[in-house]
Amino acid sequence: MSVALPVCLLSLAALAALRSTWSPCGLSMLSTLTPLAEAGRVGLRLMVSPPAGTSLPDGAAWIYLADEPEGRSVSPKLLRAKQDALRRLGLVRPGAIALCRSWRIPDYAPAADVFLSDPYPVPFEPLSWLSECLDEIGRTVADDPAKRVWAVIQAFGWSVHPQVAGGRPPAPAELKTLVRLALLHGADGLFFFTLRGGNYRLRDDPPLWQAVQEAAAEARRLKPLFDAPDLFPGSAGLDPAGASSGTPLLDCPERDAYGLPVVHFAVKRPPEGPPVLLALNTVDRPVQASLRLPGLAAPVSIVLEPLEFKISSFHKDF
C-alpha cells in the first residue's frame, strides 16, 4: 500500500516546503493542500494509478501498478503485461508495486521497477520487521541498478482496518525510528501511509503529524550522509572471528522479538573528514553494545537511550 530520495506523503523533491505527492492508497495531501493543476508549478512529482486514457497528469513520475499483488492473486506476468501495454501507448514511467510479503520478491522482481515494502509493525511486531523486509527485497534486486526499493512508513492508527483489534498509531519516536531504520538499510524512497483511511485522519493526531514532518525534514537534511559510501555494507557480523576477517563484530546482548540485535548501525565515509558511525536503538529502553571494526584496535562503545539515533565521528581514518 501504500521523494533524489522520493517521499510520499511528503516529497523530498519538494521537502523544503513539506508538500506532498499523490498517494495510491488513502487520500493524498496533494489533493487537500495543492490542486493537481499546481503540481507542475510547485515541482511535485506524482505516483499515479494506470490511466484510463493515453495521457498522464503533469508531474507524473511513477505509475502504481498494483497494491500487494502477491496477496491478491495478481500474477507477475499480468503486471508485466500491464506495464508493456502502457509503454506501447507512450506512457513510459517506472512501474511501482507494494509488497508486504517480501519473500515473494523473487517472483515479482521482473514485474516492476520500484518496490514499496509495506510491513506495519506497530504495535504487534518489532520495528526490525521493516528492515528485514527491505533487506530481503534489496538483496534480490541488487544486481539491477534500475530497480529501486522504497520503505512504506506506518503513519496511521489501526482504525484504518477496523477488523484489526488492539492496534494503535506509532508514537512519534517510533515513526522517526522507522524512517531512520529504513535509511540505514538502504531505502531509496519513503512513503508515509496514510493521510486518511477509514475513520483515521493523520492531522487529527498533531504529535504524529508533526513527527512525519520532522522525520521527512531530517531525512532530507541527512540524505548526503546516508548516501555516503558504506565502509562495511550489509549487516554487522555476529561471528566472533568476524573482525579478523574484515567484518564488523557487534556485541549486543539485547535482542528483539525476532532475536535480532536491537542496535542497527552503519559506518559511512563522508566526502570530507573521518568515517562516521550511525547507530540506532530500535527499542523503547536504554541499550549498550560494543562494536569491533577492522582497522581499529579498541572496540567502540555504543550507549543509546530509548529509540535514540546517534551520529558519531571517528577521530581518525581507518
N, C-alpha and C positions, 0 to 999 in steps of 0.2 A: 504494500500500500504506500500504498502510500496513498553561492552558487559559486588567471584562474583557480578556485575551489567553489563549485556551484553549491548554492544553498537554497532550499525551499522549506518552509515558508519564507525565510529571509534569504535574499540573494546576495552572495558575496560579490556578484557582478555589480551590485549597486548597494553594497552593505553600508557604506558610509552614511547613507540616508535611511538605512534599515527598511528598505522596501522589499517587496515580495515577488516571487514568481508564482505561476499558476500551479495549483495542486490537483492532480488527477483524482485524489480521494479526499472527500471533505470539501468545504468551501474555501476558496483561496482568499488570501489577504489582498491579492491584486484586485479582485472584483469588488472588495469593500473599501479599499483605500485609494486605488488608482484605476480609472476607467481603462478598459482594454485598449482603446484607441490611443491612450497616452503611453503605452508600454514602450514603443519605439523611441518616443521623445525623451523619456527618462532613462533609457538604456537598460530596460529589463529584458531578460531572456526567459522564454516560456517553455514549459513542458506541456504538450497538448495531446489530447486523445486523437486517434486517427480521424482525419476529417472526412465528412461525407462527400465533399466535392473535390476539386482539383487545385485548391489553393490552401495556404496556411496563413494564419494571422502574422502580422509584423512581429518580429522578435521571437518567433518560434525556433527554438534551438534543438529540441528533442521531441520525439514522438513516443508517447507512453503506450506500448503495445499491449500490455496485459498486467493485471494485478494478481500476483501469486498464482500464475498459471499451473504450477505444479500441484496446487491444492484444488484446482477447478477442472481437472482433466482436459486442459488445453495443451496440445502437443507442441513440442519444439518445431516440428515440421510445419504446423499451421502458422505459428508466429513468423517463421522464416518466409513462408508464402505471403503473409500479410505485408511484411516489410518489402519484399520484392515487388508486390503489386503497387505499393505506394511509390516506389522508386521509378517504376515504369510510367507513372503519372507525373514524374518530375518532382515528387515530394521527397527530396533526399535529405534526411536528417538522421542522426544517430537514434536507434530504437532502444527504448528502455523497458525493463520489466522489473517487478519486485519479486524477491524470493524470500520467503520465510524459512523454508526447509533447505538450508544451504547445501545439504548433502546431495541435492538434485542438480547442482551446478554442472556436473559433467554432461548431463543430458541437455541442459539449456544453454550452455556456453556458446554453441554456434548460432543461437536463435536471436541474439540481441547484442548491442554494443555497450550498454550501460546496465549494470545490475545493482538494484537497490536492495540492500539487506535490511529486513524489517522485523527482527525479533523485538518484542516489547517485554523486558524483564521485570519491571517494577509492578507489583511487589512480590511476584511469585518465583522469580529466578535470580541468580546472581547477575550483576551487571556484565560480567565476563561473557554471558551468552552472546552479546553483541560482538565482542572481539573475536570469539570463536567462529562465529558465522562469517565475519569479514575475512578472517584468515583463510577459512576453507574456500571461499569464493576466490579470494586473491591468489591463492596458490594455483588454482585451476586455470585461471586466465592470465597468469603472469607472463607467459611466453608470447602473448599477443599484445603489442603496445597500443593497439587501437581500443582495447577494452578498458572500461572504467568501472570502479566499484564505489558505490555511494553507501553511506550509512543513513538509515531512517531513525531519527531520534524520537523516542517516545515523549510526546508533549501533550498528553491527554489523560483524563480520568476514564476509568473503565465503564462509565455510564455511556460511552460511545457504543459499547457492546453490552447491553443490559443482561444478557444471558451469562456473563461472567460475574460470579459473586466474589465479594471480598477484595475487590480491586481498589486502587487509589492512584491519583496522579503521582509522578515522581516529585520528590522535594526539589526545590531549586538547586541544591548542591548535587543531587543525584543527576539531574538533567545536565548540568555542567560537566559532571564526571563522565557521562555517556559521550558527550562531544569530545572531550579530551582523549578518552579511550579510543574512540573511532579514529581520531587523527594520529594517535600513537601507532595504531595498527594499519595505517596507510590509506584511509578512506580518501577518495578523490573528490567527494562531494558530500554534502549534508542535506538531509531532508527532515524538517521538523513536522511531525504529524500529531495533531491536526489543529487548525484554527477553529473548526466547528464540526461536530459529528454527533448524531443523536441529540440528546439534551445537553451535551457538553459544549461549553464556549470557553476557549482558552483565555479570552480577555476578561472573563468573569473571575479569573484566578490571577489577580495582579502580581503576586510574587513570582508565579511561574512564567507569566508573560514577560516580566522584567528579566527573569533568568534566560529566557530564549533570546532576548535582545542582547544581553550581556555576553552570552556564550557565542553568539554569532559574531559580535564585535571582536571578542578575544580571538576567535578562530581567524578572522581576517588579519588582525594585528600580528599573530604569531605564525601566520602561514609561511613566511620565509624560513623560519626556524624548523617547522615541521617538514618543509621541502628540502632542507639541507641534507647532504649525504648522511646515511646511517652507517656508522663505523662497524656495527655488528647487526646486519639485517636478520630479521626473524626473532623468534622468542629466545629468552635467556635460557641457556643450557643448565640443566639440573644435575648432570653427571659430575661427580667430584673431580674427575680428571679433565673437565671441560676447559678450565683456564689454561692448562698446559697445551691444549690442542688448538688454541686460538679462539675459543668460545667463551663468552662471559659465563660466570657462575653466580647465580642468585641464590643466596641463602635466606629464605623467607619462611619461617615456621608457620605463619598464619596462612590458612588456606580457605578458599570459599567453598560453597556447597558443591562445586564441580571438582574439588580437590586441587584447584589451581592456585598458585601464589596470588595473594591479594595485591601485591605491588607489581605494576607494569612499568616498563622503562624503555628508553631508547637513548643511545649516545650519538649525538649529532655533531657534524663538523660544519660550523657556520662559515660564511665567506671570510670572516676575519676573526682572529683570536683563537684561543684553545678550544678543545671539544667541550660540549655542553651535555650535561646529564638531565634528561627529563624523567621525572619519577611521579607516579600516580598511585594513590591509595584508593582502591575501589570498594572499600567497606567503611561503615559508619562507626569506626572505632580506631584509636591510635595503633600504629604498627611500627615495627622496627625490622630492618632487613640489612643484609650485608651483601655487597656486590664485588666480586673479584673480576678485574678486567685484564686481558692480555696487555702487557706493557706497563702495568702499574704493580709495584712491589707490594703495596699495602692494600687491603680491601677498603672499599668505600662504604661508609656507614650511611644508611638511609633511615631517617626518622620522620614519620609523617603523621599529621593529625588526621582525624576522620575525613575521608574524601578529599584530602589535600593533594594539590598538584604543585610540584616544586621544580624550579629550573635552577641548576647549579653549574657554574663554570669551573672547569679544572684549572689548576694553577699553571699547568704546562701541557704541551702537546705530548702525545704518545702514539 
